[in-house]
Amino acid sequence: MERIFILFPPLVLVLLVLGCVQPSLTKESQAEKFQRQHMDPNTSTVTASYCNEMMKRRSMTVGRCKPVNTFIHEPLHKVEAICSQENVRCKNGQSNCYKSSSKMRITDCSLKKGSKYPKCDYETKQLQKSIIVACTYKHIRIPETVHFDGSV
């Protein structure tokens, strides 16, 4: 019994340190967040409940209802290729946004009027539009798509 009391303080200390370190190890990058929130390349058929399901599945209804979101139904390499297409100004005034030269299959999700957390209810609209994304470079010549800026 005495041994347990001797080992208890160091064990508590280790658990506290792991509790502080672990969340920083799992923090997603901007590119990972973009992919979680906007990429759904394998979907060809979108049902009326698509947005309700995907917004929940992709953790955009945790603690609040994200008001709007767009899912892109194209392969990631096609979306990343936009980073070498027409440079346009971002909504926030920055200059790292690019507009796709061709229309892409997307689904717009908009929170329905009167819908409130925790019952997030979305309208689903399947569209084909050019999209605007913000890009950064993880290496000199390898672009990363990090933000969905809009569709036109």
BELLINCOR-V549069 format. One record per residue. N is the residue number from 1. RES is the residue in one small letter. OMEGA is omega in degrees with one decimal (* if undefined). Layout:
# BELLINCOR-V549069
{{N	RES	OMEGA} {N	RES	OMEGA}}
This chain:
# BELLINCOR-V549069
{{1	m	-179.7} {2	e	178.6} {3	r	-179.7} {4	i	179.9} {5	f	178.3} {6	i	-178.2} {7	l	-174.5} {8	f	-179.1} {9	p	177.7} {10	p	178.7} {11	l	177.9} {12	v	179.4} {13	l	178.6} {14	v	-179.8} {15	l	177.0} {16	l	179.0} {17	v	178.8} {18	l	178.3} {19	g	178.7} {20	c	-176.6} {21	v	-173.3} {22	q	-179.3} {23	p	-179.5} {24	s	179.0} {25	l	-176.3} {26	t	-179.2} {27	k	-177.8} {28	e	177.0} {29	s	177.1} {30	q	180.0} {31	a	177.5} {32	e	177.8} {33	k	177.0} {34	f	-179.1} {35	q	179.0} {36	r	-174.0} {37	q	-170.4} {38	h	-175.1} {39	m	172.6} {40	d	-170.1} {41	p	-172.6} {42	n	-177.3} {43	t	176.0} {44	s	179.5} {45	t	-179.2} {46	v	179.7} {47	t	-179.9} {48	a	-178.9} {49	s	-176.8} {50	y	-176.2} {51	c	178.3} {52	n	-179.0} {53	e	-175.1} {54	m	179.9} {55	m	177.5} {56	k	-177.8} {57	r	-177.2} {58	r	172.9} {59	s	177.4} {60	m	175.1} {61	t	179.5} {62	v	179.2} {63	g	178.6} {64	r	175.3} {65	c	174.4} {66	k	-171.8} {67	p	-180.0} {68	v	176.4} {69	n	177.4} {70	t	173.7} {71	f	-178.8} {72	i	-177.6} {73	h	178.3} {74	e	177.6} {75	p	-178.6} {76	l	-178.0} {77	h	176.8} {78	k	179.0} {79	v	178.2} {80	e	177.8} {81	a	178.1} {82	i	-178.5} {83	c	176.9} {84	s	-179.9} {85	q	-172.0} {86	e	178.0} {87	n	178.2} {88	v	178.5} {89	r	177.4} {90	c	177.6} {91	k	-179.1} {92	n	177.3} {93	g	180.0} {94	q	-173.1} {95	s	-176.9} {96	n	177.5} {97	c	-177.4} {98	y	-177.8} {99	k	179.8} {100	s	-179.4} {101	s	177.4} {102	s	178.7} {103	k	-179.9} {104	m	177.4} {105	r	-179.1} {106	i	171.5} {107	t	175.5} {108	d	177.3} {109	c	179.3} {110	s	178.1} {111	l	-179.3} {112	k	178.8} {113	k	179.0} {114	g	179.3} {115	s	-178.0} {116	k	175.7} {117	y	9.1} {118	p	-179.8} {119	k	-179.3} {120	c	-177.1} {121	d	-172.3} {122	y	170.0} {123	e	-177.1} {124	t	177.0} {125	k	177.1} {126	q	-174.1} {127	l	169.1} {128	q	-176.8} {129	k	167.7} {130	s	-180.0} {131	i	177.8} {132	i	-179.6} {133	v	173.9} {134	a	-177.2} {135	c	169.5} {136	t	-179.8} {137	y	178.8} {138	k	171.6} {139	h	-173.2} {140	i	-174.5} {141	r	-177.5} {142	i	-178.3} {143	p	172.5} {144	e	174.2} {145	t	-172.8} {146	v	-175.8} {147	h	172.4} {148	f	-174.9} {149	d	177.9} {150	g	177.2} {151	s	-179.5} {152	v	*}}
